[in-house]
Amino acid sequence: MIIGILAESSNDSEPLKEIIRKIITEKLNTNLSFITFESNTGIFADMNKASKLFFEAEPNCHIAIYLNDLDDQPSRCKKIRQWATNYCSKNAQGIIVVGCPDPTFEQWFISEENAVKNVLGLDSAEPLPYNGQHPKTRMENMVYKNQDITISKKSAYINIAKKLNIGVLKERNRSFKRFYDEFVKSLQPS
């Protein structure tokens, strides 16, 4: 199975691959590969280009995931979902699952704090530090201000994603649960 991922950056797409591997392994026994497209901005301007890469080039993807932080702008997510629905209605081969982490992708990690504590070597009995900060800033501070580790943000995110408990994350984070449910539904034969 080939999965396309359109995300804002590799800090999102690389850990998302690990999350998808966990979900796929739980549901299917299949080989998995990815084609990624990072927009380095919001994804809306690159959705058409990504769709051509995912569905019109060889090899083509079975499913594409479009991941864009909600950033307290529900209209942005609605616009992306409408675009994806319209594209898929005109292209039978296209299956696009939209993920809109609320407010950002980093919140998915914070919601399943045990993986964060494990990877960053934080005390499991203590709450995550930097409470009250925006999730993106909070995760960056946990990585960069942690004197006990020397790891890049991307590596930390990938390692956290590998350790996420998907069941716990589904219970604690509504935007992840919606993404999970839509992705699992897309895996089922029509």
N, C-alpha and C positions, 0 to 999 in steps of 0.2 A: 504494500500500500504506500502510495506517495501522498504526503500532506504538504500543501503550500501554506506558508505563513507570511502574512504581511503585518509588520509591526513597526513601531516608531524607531526602534534601534535593536542592536544585537543584545543589549542588556535585557530586552523583553523577549526577543525571538529565541535566543539560546536556552534560557530557563523554561520557556514555554514548550520547547521540544521535550524536555524531561517530564513535564506535566503530562503531555500528550502520550509519551511512552508509558507512563504509569496507567493512564486511562485505557489505552489500547490493550496493554498486557492483561488488564483485568477483564476485558470484554472479548478479545479476539486472540487467536494464535496466528500471527502474520508477521512477515518481514516489514520493516518500516523504514522509509527514507523521507527526507524533507527537501523542499526547495524554498528558500527564504528570499524575501524582498524587504529591505529596511528603508523606510522613507526618510528617516532622520528629521522628520517634522510630524505633523498630524498626517494620518494615512489617506485622507479623503482625496487629495490631489493625485495619489498614485494608485488608486483602486483599479482604474481601467488598465494601466500598464501591467499591474500585478495579475489581473485576470487573464490577460493575453499570455503572460508567462506561465501561469498555472494551468490554463485550460486549452490554449491553442498551440503551444510549443510541445515538442516531444522531449522527454516523456511528459505526459500530462498528469495532473494531480487528480486523485480521487475525491479529495475534499480540500478546501482552502479555509484557513482561519484568518480573519481580519481582526486584529487586536489593537484597540485604541483606548487610551485612558479616558475616562468620563470627564475628569477635571471639572466637576460640577457644571457641566454643560450637556444636559440630557438631550438637547436638540441635535447635538453633534452625533450622538449615538443613534438617534432616530433617523437622521439623514443617511448614515452609513448602512443601517439595517434596510431602509427603503431602497437604496441603491443596490444592495446585494439581492434583495427580493426581486427587483426589476431585472437585474442581470440574469439570475437563475431562471426566471420565467421565460426569457428569450433564448436561453442556452441550456438545453436539456442535460448536457454533460456537467454543468456547473453546480456544485454544492458548496455553498459558502456559509460558514458559521461565524457569527460576529460575537466577539467578546469585548465588553466595555467595563473593565475593572473600575470600581467606584471607591475612592476617587482616582486611584492609580493602581498599576500592576503591583507595586510594592505592598499595597494593602492586603493582597492575597497572602503574602508571606507573613505579615504581622498578624493576620487573623489565625494562622496556624503557628503560633509562637514557638512551639516545641522544636520545630525544624530550625528556626532562627537561632534559638538558644544553643542547640546542639552544634550547629556549624560554626557559630561565632564564639563558642566556649563561654556562654553567659550562664549565670547561676539559674538553675531550673526552678528554684524556689522564689526567685525575685521576678517582679514584672519587667517587661522589656523597658529599657531606658528611653529617655527622650520623649516621654508621653506628652501629648499636646502639640507636637510638631506635625507638619504635613507628612504623610507616609513616605514620600520620596526622600525628603530631607531626613526623616527619622531613620530610614534604612541606611542611607549614606553615612550618617553619623555613627550608627552602630558598626558599620564596616570600617570607616576611616579613623574613628576615634578609639578603636579597640586596640590597645597597646599589646595585647597578647597574641595577635595574629598579624600576618603580613599576607594579604590576599587581595586580589583585584575585586572590584565591585562585581564584574561579570562572573568571575569564578565563584564568589560568595553566593550570588544569585543562583547559579547553576547547581551548586552543592545544596543549597536550601531547597530548591525545586526537587532534587533527587530524594530528599528526606521528608517531603511533605506527606502528611497523612491526608489523603484525598477525602476520606469519609468525614474527618473532623473539619476540614476546610469547607466542605459542602454545607455542614451544619452551621458554621460560624459566619459565612460570607455569602450574602444573597446574590451578588453579581457573579461570583464564581459558580454558585449552584445553577444559575440560569445558563451560564456558558456550558457547564458540565452536561446539563440535561439536553441542551440543543446539540452538543457535540455527540453525545451517546446516541441520540435519535438519528443523527446523520449517518451513523455506522450501520444502522439497520437497513436491510434491503427494502427497496420501495415496493 
